[in-house]
Amino acid sequence: MTALITGVRVLVTRPALQAENLLRLITEHGGTAIPFPVLDIVASDNAEAAKALLQQPDKFQWLVFISANAVNFALKANGGKIQRFKSVRYAAVGQATARSMAAAGIPADLVPDQGYNSEALLAMPQMQQVNGQSFLIVRGEGGREELANTLRSRGATVSYLEVYKRTRPTIDSGPVRKLLAQNRLDVVTVTSAEALQNLLIMIDEDNHELLLATPLVVVSDRIRSVASGLGFKRITVTDSPADSAILEAVAIACNGE
């Protein structure tokens, strides 16, 4: 892969604290990584309420963590530890979330065999007969409703614990706009629909045509659909949200495979 991205300039739009590994991989494989975080992830304003609920999770049959961020910010809200209760089953939406849970001392009882989203979790046999069961979904503010809506349609009771929120950072987009104007930006990577929308806001309209013509790498078909609707013309979808998969997709995108 090294030869495939040598000299390739890659815009990385992940939050600054989550971008380090991808930036490193791009550089190690000969590319030029350009950090441009279009999202900040910060703690929500309900830390005390979150702490109170996390200290009594046995009110629920299931505790579901939506992301590694959900795990990490839940830990922060609860003083760095989440007690595990034998009466509660713990679920992760994907493998990265499960790894964060394991590191926090709450190994997941249920992780999708394949996939890394709400639909994959909902497809698991354990999620089919949930009538009368109670779920607590730990997530960020304003997340997707698919998981809760489907569980409720199957007879479950669902509550949310929102432990973090996403904000749009205030940073200078001038260097990125200059790269676009000079046709020196080869690939853009985006890992959420909200990040994609923020990117368009942060790169003013005068540069949208150039941005939309730049090869785009996304981590799901859902984000590809959003990107297509916004006007992006050359979209590559990764096999998974892992950094290694993003790197592989960058190689494919910039070589037109």
N, C-alpha and C positions, 0 to 999 in steps of 0.2 A: 504493500500500500504506500510505502514511503515515496516511491517515484510518482505515484498517481496524484499526490497533493503537493509536491514540491513547488514552492513559490505561490501556492494558492492563498489568496487573502479571504479569510473566513470571519464573518461578523457573528459574534456570540452574544446573544441577547438575554441569556440567563441572569437571574439575580447575582450580584457580585459574590456573595458568600457561597454560591452553588456552582460557580463557573470555573473554579480553579482547575479541576481535573480535566475538563474538556479543553481548556486553554492549553494546558500542558501537553495533552495528547496531540493536538494540532501542531504545536511547535516541534514536538519530538519526531513527527512524521514529515517534517519539512515545510509545513504550511506557516502562514503568518496569521496568528490569532488576534482579532480585534475585539476587545471587550466593549460592549455597549449595553449595559443592563437596562432593560425597559420595564422591569418590575423590582420593587423592594418588598421583602417579606418581613413584617414586623408583628409583634405581639398585639393581640386584640385588646380592647379596653375593659374586658370583663374578667380580669385575672382572678379576682377573689371568688366570683361565682364559679369559675372553672375549677379552682382549687377545692372548693366545697364539694363539687360534684365528683371530682376524681378521687376524693377520699371515701366516697360511698358508691363505687361502681356496682356493688352487689344489688342495687335496685334494678339492674338490667340483666337479661340473659346473655346479651351480646354487646361487646364493645368493638366498634369497627373504626379502624384508622384509615383515613383516605390517602395519606401521603407521609413521607418521611418528615416533612415540615409539621404535620399534625402531631407526630410522635414527639419531635424535639420541642415544640412550643408547649405541648401538654406537660412535658417534663419540667420546663421552666416555670410554668404556672403552679406546679405542685412541688416546688422546692427541689427538683432534680431527681425525684423518684416517684414511680407509680406502683402501688401495691397490687399484687396479683391475688385475685380471689378464686377459689376453686369452683364457686358457683357460677362464675362468669366465663363465657367463651370469648376469645379474642381473635379478631379477623383483620387481615391486611388486604388492601386492594391489589398489591403487587409485591414482587420480590424485594425491591428496594425498601419499601415500607416495612416488610417483614424483617429485613436485616436491622433496621433502626429499632424495631420493637425488641428483637433479640438482644441488641446491645443495651437496651434500657431495662432488661430483666423481665420482659413480658413477652416471651416467645409466642408467636401466632399459632392458634389452633387451626386456623383455616386460611389458606392462601390459594388463589387460582392456580390450577395446573398450567394453564396457558393464558396469555393476555395479562394486562396490567391496568384494567379499568373497572368501573362499576359493573358493566355488562358481564365481564369475565367472572366477577365474584357472584353475581346473581345467577349465573349458569351452574354454579356448584350444587351438587345434590343437597347439601346441608341447608341451602337457602330456599328450597322449594316448599317445604311444609313448615311454615313459620307462624301459622295462625295462633294468636294469643301470646306470642313471644314479644319481648321488649328489647329494643335496640337503642344504643347510644352511638351516634356517628360523630367522631371527632374529626374536624375539618377546619378549613379557613372560611372566612366570611364570604357569602355570596357564591358558594360552590354549586355544582350541578345538582339537580333534584332527582335524577333518574333512579338512584339507589333507594332513596327514601320513598319515592312514589310507588315503585314496584313492590317494595316490602310491605307498604301499607295496603296495596291492592291484594296482597297475599294474606292479609289479616293481622299483620304485625303492628305494634305500636312503636313509633320512631321519634326520638328526640335528637336534637343537635347540640353539640358542644363546639363552639367556634373559638379556636385558640389563637388564630393569627389572621392577619388581613394583608391584602396586596395593595400597594400604592404605586403610583407612577412617579419615578424619580425626576428630579430637576437637574439635568446634566446638559452640557453643551453638545449639540448634535452637529456642530460645524465640521469637525473632522470627517464624520461619516458622509455628510452631504458633499464634501469636497471629493471624497473617494468615488462617490456615485457620479459626480460631474466629470471626473477624469476617467471614468470607466475602469476603475482600479479596485472594485469590489466584486469578488468572484462568486461567493456563496453566502447566503444568510441562513442562520439556524434559529429556529423558533420552537419552543417546547410547550406552548399553550396558546389557546385562542385569544386570551386576554393580552398576552405578550404581543401577539401579532397586531392587534388593534392599537395597542400603545405605541408600537413601532411606527405605524402610519401617522399617529398624532405627533410623535416626536420628530419625525422627518417631514417637514412642511410640504404642503401640496405641490409646490413647484417642482419637487423632486420625486413625486409619486410615480410618474411614468418610468423613470429610471429604476426605481426600487422594484416596481412590479415586473420589470423585465429581467431582474437579477434572479438566478437560480435560488430556489428556496428549499430548505430541508426542514421537514416537520416530523413529529413523532407519532402521529395517528391519522387514520382516515378522516376522523371528525375534524381535525385541524386542517387537513387538506381541503375538505369541503368548504370551510370558512375562508381559507386562503383563495380558493378558486372564485368564490363569490365576491371577494374583495378585488379580484382582478389580477392576481399573480398568475403568470403564464407558464412557468417551468418549476414544477413542484415534485420533490422526491420524498417518499415516506420511508422512515426507518423501519427495521424489523422489530425494534423495541426502543424504549426510552433510554437505554444504557448509553453511556458516552462512547463506548466502542462502536455501537450501532450507528450513532450519529456520525462518527468519523468515517465509517464505511459509506454511509449515504452521501457524505460530502465528496468522497472520491468518485462515486457514481455520478453525482450531479455535475461536477466540474469536468468530467470526461465524456458526458453525454451518453452514458451507457443505458 
